[in-house]
Amino acid sequence: MSTEETTILRGCLSLVLMPFWLLFTFYVHVPFLIARKIWRWYRLPLEQRLAIRAKEREQFERSWEEVEAIIRAELIAHGLPDTPANRARLNSTRAWRRKR
């Protein structure tokens, strides 16, 4: 067999085996990774899990505070008071700018 024939054979074989790889990945490997993550999470001590959740909650709140500060700064830059109507107007122009 020449190298060209073996290359063609390998290509055909990989095309035939691709559905099996995909089935294995989505029905075996991905559920295994999810189950392992859940298993490791519940094996952690409760204090450690609570500390991780508190840190994640703090980061989430901090990110929303940053968003609020950016919105307030943009309202001040436009010379608008911080009212729900002005926030809606600011959001509508932002969406309009994104479409263009």
N, C-alpha and C positions, 0 to 999 in steps of 0.2 A: 504494500500500500504506500502510495506517495504521501507527502506531507499535505498536499492539497486535499486529497481524499479524506485523510484523518481530520483535517480542519472542518470539512463539510460534515463529516460524521459527528464530530463533537458539537457542532452548531445544531444539527437536527436532534441530537440527544438532549441538549440543553432545552430546546423548544418543547420536547416531549415531557421532560421532567419538571418544567416550570409550574404547571398546575399543582403538582404534588408538593413542590416547595412552598407555594402560596398557601395551600391547604394546611400543611404542617405549621407554617408560620402563624396563621390566624387562628387555628384550632388547638394548637399545642403550645407553641412558644410564647405567644402574647398572654394567654391565660396563666401560664406558668409564671411569667414575670409579674403579673398583677397579684397572683396568689402569694408569691414570695415577698412582695412589698407589704402586703397586708399582714402576713405572718411575722415579718421582722418588726412591723410597727407595733403589734400587740405583744411582742416579746420584750419591748422596751419597758423599763419601769414607768409607773404611772407619773411620777414626778417629772421625769424626762419628757414624756409625751405632753404633759401640761405646759412645760416650759417652752417646748417647740411651738405648740399652738398659740401660746401667749405672744411669742415673738412674731409669728406670722400675722396674728391679729393686729399687733402694733404696727408692723410694716404696712398692712392694708390701710389702717387708719391714717398713717403718715402720708401715704400716696394720695388719699383723698384730700387731705389738707393741702398738699402741694397743688392739686388740681384747682381747689377753691382759691388759693392764693393767685394762681395764674389767671383765673377768670376775673377776680377782683382787680388785678393789675390791668387787665385788658379793658375792663369797664372804666377804670380811672383814666387810662390813656385816651379813651374816647370821650371822656368828660361826662359819663353817664352815672347816675346814682345806682346803687346795688338794689334793684328791684326785680321781681320775677319777670315782669314784662321786658325789661332791658336784657336780662339773661336770655330770654327766649329770642329776642331780636338778635343778640350776639350769636347765639347758636344757629339761627337760620342763615345768617350771612356766612358763617363758617361752613355750613353744609353747602351753600350756594357756591362758595369759593372752591370747595373740594370737587364739585361736579365739573368745573371748568378745566 
